[in-house]
């Protein structure tokens, strides 16, 4: 039995149902025997569907298909079908054919045009998807669609995840309730270049597709594009958001809605990091004093992705010299003699040398915490950024060395 991440939340949240969305799961046996591995979401006619996807040059067939469909006609409804265990990536014409057959089969069962069916696949790369196992489950899936089955849906899309990930928010706009609810999967191959892993978010808010698309893209850059587990960008990353409009509340240009959606996305992205393969520490990396935003991100990701930094964190070693190394290799402008480093509240280094007030005992004690903050000020400007990462343990090696076994 897989050991649940020590950073996992105590329970899966009670996700509120979204008017206009129903879910179902099935055990198709794509790879994993004895567990659900297919999720279907049926979405009411007229919903706005937005999505952001990996920019990998080796994108999976399902990603390419979804990208073509975003912005299309959803007047007769929409559907999302996800399988775990097989990424349907680097499978050539066979992969595209699998997507076509799945979409056509959903069309036949739900009378939703294939052009409004979005698929995602996650798992092993380079193996042909046994799509008949999925389509053989569609009668069962369509017969069991249920607005309350979000937790089951979140579990069905897991691969090396140790816990399902969900988040929600209910807010009031002009005295009317608006609900946002979503779930995600992701544990390894996490260094997004769009969104991350597989994420599905649903709301009963009313908003046009172009407005939802613009908002989703902007919030993705503040959330999912600011996390990393292992510096590897997946072939299959997808984030799809559906707004049914069932509440009747127009959220166009609503700052309250944008902030609530960001909270849900940030919660899910943090859960992905906390379930990083083998992770025991959740790390916030803050960079300030950069010349520009690009340099701030370079330094933050250099620190967050450094194997030397991450293994020091795993060993609870306050080796601040590795932070200095990561800053120096990033390619960003920095001034050695104006650089400052903090571990949580502890000023570790300043003015090109260890801070007079710093003690190794204080740093070592701080590093024993499960959640850590590392802050670096470059001393050359006013730009800043925050990213999130985890430590690198032997557990990561064990999981990935045996992934295809």
C-alpha positions in Angstrom: 0.0 0.0 0.0 1.3 3.5 -0.9 2.3 5.5 2.1 0.4 8.8 2.1 2.5 11.9 2.0 3.2 13.3 5.5 2.2 16.7 4.1 -1.3 15.5 3.0 -4.3 17.3 4.4 -6.3 15.4 7.1 -9.3 14.8 4.8 -10.5 15.3 1.3 -12.7 18.4 1.5 -16.5 18.3 1.1 -16.7 19.7 -2.4 -20.1 21.4 -3.1 -22.0 20.3 -6.1 -22.0 22.6 -9.1 -25.3 23.1 -10.8 -24.9 21.8 -14.4 -22.1 19.3 -13.8 -22.3 15.6 -13.1 -19.5 13.0 -12.5 -19.0 9.3 -12.8 -16.1 6.8 -12.5 -15.3 3.3 -13.6 -12.6 0.7 -13.3 -11.6 0.1 -17.0 -8.3 -1.7 -16.2 -6.2 0.6 -18.4 -3.3 -0.2 -16.2 -4.3 -0.5 -12.6 -6.2 -3.6 -11.6 -8.9 -3.3 -8.9 -9.3 0.5 -8.9 -11.2 3.2 -10.7 -9.2 4.7 -13.5 -11.7 6.6 -15.7 -13.6 9.8 -14.9 -16.4 11.3 -16.9 -17.8 14.8 -16.3 -21.0 15.8 -18.2 -21.5 19.6 -18.5 -24.9 21.3 -19.2 -25.4 23.1 -22.6 -24.2 26.6 -22.9 -21.3 26.4 -20.5 -18.1 28.4 -21.1 -15.0 26.1 -21.3 -11.5 27.5 -21.0 -8.2 25.6 -20.8 -4.5 26.0 -20.6 -2.1 23.2 -21.7 1.5 22.2 -21.7 3.7 23.8 -24.2 5.9 20.7 -24.4 7.1 20.0 -28.0 6.0 16.4 -27.4 2.4 17.0 -26.4 0.0 14.1 -26.0 -2.7 13.4 -28.5 -5.4 14.4 -26.0 -3.7 17.8 -25.4 -3.5 18.6 -29.1 -7.2 17.7 -29.5 -8.3 19.8 -26.5 -6.3 22.8 -27.8 -8.2 22.6 -31.1 -11.6 22.5 -29.3 -11.2 25.3 -26.8 -13.4 28.2 -27.9 -15.7 26.0 -29.9 -19.5 25.6 -29.7 -20.8 24.2 -26.4 -24.4 24.9 -27.0 -25.4 21.2 -26.9 -23.3 20.5 -23.8 -19.8 19.4 -23.1 -18.0 16.5 -21.5 -14.6 15.7 -20.0 -13.2 12.2 -20.0 -10.0 11.3 -18.2 -8.1 8.1 -17.9 -5.1 7.3 -15.7 -2.4 4.7 -16.2 -1.6 5.6 -19.8 -0.6 9.0 -21.1 -1.4 8.3 -24.8 1.7 10.4 -25.6 4.2 9.7 -28.2 1.8 7.2 -29.8 1.6 8.8 -33.3 -1.5 8.2 -35.4 -2.7 5.5 -33.0 -3.0 8.1 -30.2 -5.0 10.5 -32.4 -7.3 7.6 -33.4 -7.9 6.6 -29.8 -9.0 10.2 -28.9 -11.3 10.2 -31.9 -12.9 6.9 -30.9 -13.4 8.0 -27.3 -15.0 11.3 -28.3 -17.3 9.6 -30.8 -18.4 7.1 -28.2 -19.2 9.8 -25.7 -21.2 11.6 -28.4 -23.2 8.4 -29.0 -24.0 7.9 -25.3 -24.7 11.5 -24.2 -25.6 13.2 -27.5 -22.8 15.7 -26.9 -21.0 16.5 -30.2 -17.5 15.0 -30.4 -16.2 18.6 -30.9 -17.3 19.4 -27.3 -15.7 16.3 -25.7 -12.4 16.9 -24.0 -10.1 14.1 -23.1 -7.0 13.8 -20.9 -4.7 10.8 -20.3 -2.0 10.4 -17.7 0.5 7.7 -17.0 3.1 5.9 -19.0 4.4 7.6 -22.1 4.9 5.7 -25.4 2.3 2.9 -25.0 -0.8 2.7 -27.2 -3.9 3.5 -25.2 -6.3 0.5 -25.0 -9.2 2.8 -25.6 -11.8 0.0 -26.1 -11.5 -0.7 -22.3 -12.6 2.9 -21.8 -15.4 3.0 -24.3 -16.7 -0.4 -22.9 -17.3 1.5 -19.6 -19.3 4.3 -21.1 -22.7 2.8 -20.5 -21.8 2.3 -16.8 -20.4 5.8 -16.7 -23.4 7.6 -18.2 -25.9 5.6 -16.1 -24.1 6.6 -12.9 -23.6 10.4 -13.4 -24.0 12.2 -10.1 -23.3 15.9 -9.1 -21.9 14.7 -5.8 -19.2 12.3 -7.1 -16.3 14.7 -7.2 -14.2 12.9 -4.7 -14.5 9.7 -6.6 -13.6 11.6 -9.8 -10.5 13.0 -8.1 -9.4 9.5 -7.0 -9.9 8.0 -10.5 -7.4 10.3 -12.1 -4.5 9.5 -9.7 -1.3 7.8 -10.8 1.6 8.1 -8.3 -0.4 10.5 -6.2 -0.8 9.4 -2.6 -4.0 11.4 -1.9 -6.7 13.0 -4.0 -6.7 16.8 -4.2 -9.7 19.0 -4.0 -10.6 22.6 -3.2 -13.6 24.8 -3.3 -14.9 28.3 -2.5 -18.4 29.7 -2.1 -18.7 33.5 -2.3 -21.4 36.1 -2.6 -21.6 38.7 -5.4 -24.3 41.3 -5.1 -26.0 39.1 -2.4 -26.1 36.0 -4.6 -24.0 32.8 -4.0 -21.4 31.7 -6.5 -19.7 28.3 -6.2 -16.3 27.2 -7.4 -15.1 23.6 -7.0 -12.2 21.6 -8.5 -9.8 18.7 -8.2 -6.4 17.8 -9.5 -3.8 15.1 -9.9 -0.1 15.5 -9.9 2.9 14.2 -7.9 5.9 13.9 -10.3 7.0 15.3 -13.6 6.0 18.7 -12.2 7.5 21.9 -13.6 4.6 23.4 -15.5 4.8 25.5 -18.6 1.1 26.4 -18.8 -0.9 24.9 -16.0 0.1 21.7 -14.5 -0.6 18.0 -14.4 -4.4 17.5 -14.7 -6.7 20.0 -13.1 -10.5 20.4 -13.5 -12.4 23.4 -12.1 -16.1 24.0 -12.2 -18.2 27.0 -11.3 -21.9 28.0 -11.6 -20.8 31.6 -12.4 -21.8 33.3 -15.7 -18.9 34.5 -17.8 -18.1 34.5 -21.5 -15.6 32.0 -22.9 -13.1 34.7 -23.9 -13.3 36.4 -20.5 -12.9 33.1 -18.7 -10.0 32.1 -21.0 -8.1 35.4 -20.3 -8.7 35.1 -16.5 -7.6 31.5 -16.4 -4.4 32.2 -18.2 -3.6 35.1 -15.9 -4.3 33.2 -12.7 -2.3 30.1 -14.0 0.8 32.3 -14.2 0.3 33.2 -10.5 -0.4 29.6 -9.3 0.3 26.5 -11.3 3.2 28.1 -13.2 4.8 28.9 -9.9 5.3 25.3 -8.6 7.9 22.7 -9.2 8.7 19.2 -7.9 11.4 17.9 -10.1 11.9 20.5 -13.0 10.3 18.1 -15.5 7.4 19.4 -17.7 4.8 16.8 -18.6 3.7 15.9 -22.1 0.1 15.8 -20.8 -0.5 18.8 -18.6 -4.0 20.2 -18.8 -6.1 22.7 -16.8 -9.8 22.9 -17.9 -12.3 25.2 -16.3 -16.1 25.1 -17.0 -18.5 27.9 -16.1 -22.1 26.7 -16.4 -23.8 30.1 -15.7 -26.4 28.3 -13.6 -26.2 30.8 -10.8 -27.2 33.6 -13.1 -24.5 35.8 -11.5 -22.4 37.6 -14.1 -18.8 37.6 -12.8 -17.2 39.5 -15.8 -14.6 41.9 -14.4 -15.5 40.7 -10.8 -12.4 41.1 -8.6 -14.1 38.9 -5.9 -14.6 36.1 -8.3 -11.1 36.3 -9.7 -9.6 36.2 -6.2 -11.8 33.2 -5.2 -10.8 31.3 -8.3 -7.1 32.1 -7.6 -7.6 30.8 -4.0 -8.9 27.5 -5.4 -6.1 27.2 -8.0 -3.4 28.1 -5.4 -4.8 25.5 -2.9 -4.7 22.8 -5.6 -1.2 23.7 -6.8 0.1 23.6 -3.3 -1.5 20.2 -2.7 0.4 18.9 -5.8 3.7 20.1 -4.3 2.8 18.6 -1.0 2.3 15.3 -2.8 5.6 15.5 -4.6 7.0 12.1 -5.0 8.9 11.3 -1.8 8.4 14.8 -0.4 8.6 15.5 3.3 9.0 19.3 3.2 6.9 22.0 1.6 9.1 25.0 0.7 8.1 28.5 -0.2 10.9 30.3 -2.1 10.7 34.1 -2.1 12.9 36.3 -4.2 13.0 40.1 -3.7 15.3 42.9 -4.9 15.5 41.6 -8.5 16.2 43.8 -11.5 13.0 42.7 -13.2 10.3 40.0 -13.0 12.2 37.6 -15.4 15.3 37.7 -13.2 13.2 37.2 -10.0 11.7 34.0 -11.6 15.0 32.8 -12.8 16.5 32.9 -9.3 13.4 31.5 -7.6 13.3 28.5 -10.0 17.0 28.0 -9.8 16.7 27.6 -6.0 13.5 25.6 -6.2 14.9 23.1 -8.8 18.4 22.7 -7.5 19.1 19.1 -6.4 21.7 20.3 -4.0 19.3 22.7 -2.3 16.5 20.1 -2.3 18.6 17.3 -0.8 20.0 19.7 1.9 16.4 20.5 2.8 15.6 16.8 2.9 18.5 16.3 5.3 17.5 19.3 7.4 20.9 20.8 6.7 20.9 24.7 6.7 23.5 24.8 3.9 23.0 28.4 2.8 26.0 28.1 0.5 23.8 26.1 -1.9 21.4 29.1 -2.1 24.3 31.3 -3.0 25.3 28.7 -5.7 21.7 28.6 -7.1 21.6 32.4 -7.3 24.9 32.5 -9.1 24.0 29.9 -11.7 20.6 31.3 -12.6 21.8 33.8 -15.1 20.0 36.7 -13.4 21.7 39.9 -12.4 22.8 39.8 -8.8 25.4 41.5 -6.6 27.3 39.2 -4.4 28.1 41.8 -1.8 24.4 43.0 -1.6 22.9 39.5 -1.4 20.8 38.6 1.6 19.4 35.2 2.6 16.8 34.2 5.2 15.7 30.8 6.5 12.3 31.7 7.8 12.8 34.6 10.4 16.6 34.0 10.5 18.9 36.3 8.6 21.6 33.9 7.4 23.8 36.0 5.1 24.2 39.6 4.2 26.8 41.9 2.6 28.5 39.0 0.9 29.1 37.1 4.1 27.4 35.2 6.9 25.2 37.5 9.1 26.9 38.2 12.5 23.6 37.4 14.3 23.2 34.0 12.6 23.9 30.7 14.4 24.1 27.2 12.8 22.0 25.9 15.7 19.1 28.3 14.8 19.3 27.3 11.1 19.3 23.6 11.9 16.4 23.9 14.3 14.4 25.8 11.7 15.0 23.2 9.0 13.3 20.5 11.1 9.9 22.1 10.3 7.7 20.5 7.7 6.9 23.8 6.0 9.8 26.2 5.3 10.4 29.6 3.8 13.6 30.5 2.0 14.0 34.2 1.1 16.7 35.8 -1.0 17.1 39.5 -1.7 19.3 40.2 -4.7 19.9 43.9 -3.9 19.7 45.2 -7.4 16.1 46.3 -8.0 12.5 46.1 -6.8 11.0 43.0 -8.6 9.9 40.0 -6.6 8.2 36.6 -7.0 7.2 33.5 -5.0 7.4 29.9 -6.1 6.7 26.6 -4.2 8.7 23.4 -4.2 9.5 20.4 -2.1 12.5 18.5 -0.9 14.2 15.6 -2.8 14.4 12.3 -1.0 15.3 8.7 -1.7 11.6 8.1 -2.1 11.6 10.0 -5.4 14.2 7.6 -6.8 12.3 4.6 -5.6 9.0 5.7 -7.1 10.5 6.6 -10.5 12.9 3.7 -10.8 10.0 1.3 -10.4 7.4 3.4 -12.3 6.9 1.0 -15.2 7.2 -2.2 -13.1 
